[in-house]
Amino acid sequence: MSRQLHLGAFLMGIGHHASAWRLPDAQPGNLTSPAYFKALAQTAERGKFDYLFFADRLALSDRFGDNLDASVRYLTSSRLDPVALLGLLAGATSHIGLAATASTTFNHPFTLARTFATLDHLSEGRIGWNIVTSTNDGEALNHSAEPILEHELRYRRAREFVELAIKLWDSWEDDPFIHDKVTGEFAHPKRVHYLNHAGEFFNVRGPLNVPRSPQGHPVLIQAGSSDTGQDFAASVADVIFTAQPDLQKAKAFYETVNQRLLAQGRAAGSLKIMPGVMPFVGKSKDEAQARFAELEDNVHPLAGLALLSDSMNHDLSVYLLDEPLPEVKEIRGNQSRFKLVQELSQREGLTLRQLGKRFGGSRSHRVLAGTASEVADDLEQWFTERACDGFNIMPPYLPQSLDDFVNGVVPELQRRGLFRREYSGRTLREHLGLARPANAPRA
Ligand SMILES: Cc1cc2nc3c(=O)[nH]c(=O)nc-3n(C[C@H](O)[C@H](O)[C@H](O)COP(=O)(O)O)c2cc1C
């Protein structure tokens, strides 16, 4: 079979677009509704997506002004704990992979490794973990640690965290059980191991109290785009998430990450590169573009700037709204995304107010507006020119734009032989064409 592309349904609130909830038929009350999330997951599964994914932050966004005034007034979405949400969705679906963000800066490896191993069992091997280091002081303030750790230190902690999680998942061998009702022997003591990990950040004896899970290790996703972030991803991740608005830059990123992967001694193809795309699918290009324009017009500039302040971990309320984004020397938040924002702002000569509106739209991810076949043309070009291995589809307004993609673009990709018509495997690793990791060899 020809090379197949992968699709993730990156779901956010009432849609990724900051003004999605203001559309006439949007229902912001759905943000806490189990029926709503189940229906979204079932739609993505009907579209044969590899996985669905929920991002996370561990604080309400209040970096803009460092108070609750603009940040609550112009809030665009609240968040349920996405890891808990996966538990609900595991029971509401049968094949689709289920991925969520969890922070290595504000969790403990034992607790998180145990939660993900549990979910991997409960979903029969469909779990993915988006490993993030977290970026802002609001998150630090909620976890007895302010300000947030500096960028390189966060990544150092993340490396040890993930190494330890892997050791915990491997602390049970694959075949540990005896289950002999006559002798009373339950499991082989030689097949379950202490770790005695003593590191820079953590001391953990182990073993885990959950047996090795169906995938061995849940699928590991990473989204760092800085040099350190890319190196980290190339050393441990199965999937890399990225924001790539430009084809040539995306191709360069694809090549660099793959070189880093090979330099780590890992096999080509063992790390899937997934840029985000926000699709507006219409019966005509004009209709799709009109819908996009309607949403863009409706973004409150302070809603966009609140999101941007949060992402940069930098209070933008101190600058003038009708002046350009000033030179900001050092930001402690999302560095790669900030670079994209700076480039956009300079290229198009935007004021801060205009920049807020633009960021609130796709948050620097690529926007496609067209018919199903035009959107499919674009995805096909990026995929065949090796700018990526697939896409995180970011529906701008929910549930409708996920339906539009599943009903229009997915069949188009299937007709072109680029995307599965049915699931051929059961686990997320199988959907992504990734091997199940062997249990780490023991000294
Ligand atoms: C698709 C995508 C999803 C992300 N999801 C989250 C998230 O849920 N929580 C979070 O704190 N950061 C998230 N990030 C940000 C990354 O974890 C990381 O901080 C960012 O890409 C900057 O990396 P860098 O510091 O290596 O430049 C996401 C990034 C991308 C591209």
Ligand as a Chemical Component Dictionary entry (heavy atoms), coordinates in Angstrom:
data_LIG
# 
_chem_comp.id                   LIG 
_chem_comp.type                 NON-POLYMER 
_chem_comp.pdbx_formal_charge   0 
_chem_comp.three_letter_code    LIG 
# 
loop_
_chem_comp_atom.comp_id 
_chem_comp_atom.atom_id 
_chem_comp_atom.alt_atom_id 
_chem_comp_atom.type_symbol 
_chem_comp_atom.charge 
_chem_comp_atom.model_Cartn_x 
_chem_comp_atom.model_Cartn_y 
_chem_comp_atom.model_Cartn_z 
_chem_comp_atom.pdbx_ordinal 
LIG C1  C1  C 0 -0.273 21.166 18.567 1  
LIG C2  C2  C 0 0.342  21.661 19.822 2  
LIG C3  C3  C 0 -0.277 21.395 21.027 3  
LIG C4  C4  C 0 0.246  21.873 22.229 4  
LIG N1  N1  N 0 -0.400 21.602 23.380 5  
LIG C5  C5  C 0 0.043  22.136 24.531 6  
LIG C6  C6  C 0 -0.664 21.929 25.729 7  
LIG O1  O1  O 0 -1.689 21.251 25.740 8  
LIG N2  N2  N 0 -0.196 22.497 26.865 9  
LIG C7  C7  C 0 0.957  23.243 26.900 10 
LIG O2  O2  O 0 1.336  23.710 27.952 11 
LIG N3  N3  N 0 1.663  23.438 25.764 12 
LIG C8  C8  C 0 1.214  22.914 24.589 13 
LIG N4  N4  N 0 1.906  23.136 23.435 14 
LIG C9  C9  C 0 3.150  23.918 23.519 15 
LIG C10 C10 C 0 4.360  23.000 23.566 16 
LIG O3  O3  O 0 4.287  22.085 24.632 17 
LIG C11 C11 C 0 5.642  23.798 23.723 18 
LIG O4  O4  O 0 5.639  24.533 24.909 19 
LIG C12 C12 C 0 5.754  24.737 22.599 20 
LIG O5  O5  O 0 5.651  24.078 21.377 21 
LIG C13 C13 C 0 7.063  25.505 22.686 22 
LIG O6  O6  O 0 8.121  24.638 22.651 23 
LIG P1  P1  P 0 9.551  25.194 22.850 24 
LIG O7  O7  O 0 9.608  25.760 24.236 25 
LIG O8  O8  O 0 10.451 23.999 22.667 26 
LIG O9  O9  O 0 9.712  26.249 21.806 27 
LIG C14 C14 C 0 1.436  22.650 22.235 28 
LIG C15 C15 C 0 2.071  22.900 21.016 29 
LIG C16 C16 C 0 1.545  22.432 19.810 30 
LIG C17 C17 C 0 2.266  22.707 18.544 31 
# 
loop_
_chem_comp_bond.comp_id 
_chem_comp_bond.atom_id_1 
_chem_comp_bond.atom_id_2 
_chem_comp_bond.value_order 
_chem_comp_bond.pdbx_ordinal 
LIG C1  C2  SING 1  
LIG C2  C3  SING 2  
LIG C2  C16 DOUB 3  
LIG C3  C4  DOUB 4  
LIG C4  N1  SING 5  
LIG C4  C14 SING 6  
LIG N1  C5  DOUB 7  
LIG C5  C6  SING 8  
LIG C5  C8  SING 9  
LIG C6  O1  DOUB 10 
LIG C6  N2  SING 11 
LIG N2  C7  SING 12 
LIG C7  O2  DOUB 13 
LIG C7  N3  SING 14 
LIG N3  C8  DOUB 15 
LIG C8  N4  SING 16 
LIG N4  C9  SING 17 
LIG N4  C14 SING 18 
LIG C9  C10 SING 19 
LIG C10 O3  SING 20 
LIG C10 C11 SING 21 
LIG C11 O4  SING 22 
LIG C11 C12 SING 23 
LIG C12 O5  SING 24 
LIG C12 C13 SING 25 
LIG C13 O6  SING 26 
LIG O6  P1  SING 27 
LIG P1  O7  DOUB 28 
LIG P1  O8  SING 29 
LIG P1  O9  SING 30 
LIG C14 C15 DOUB 31 
LIG C15 C16 SING 32 
LIG C16 C17 SING 33 
# 
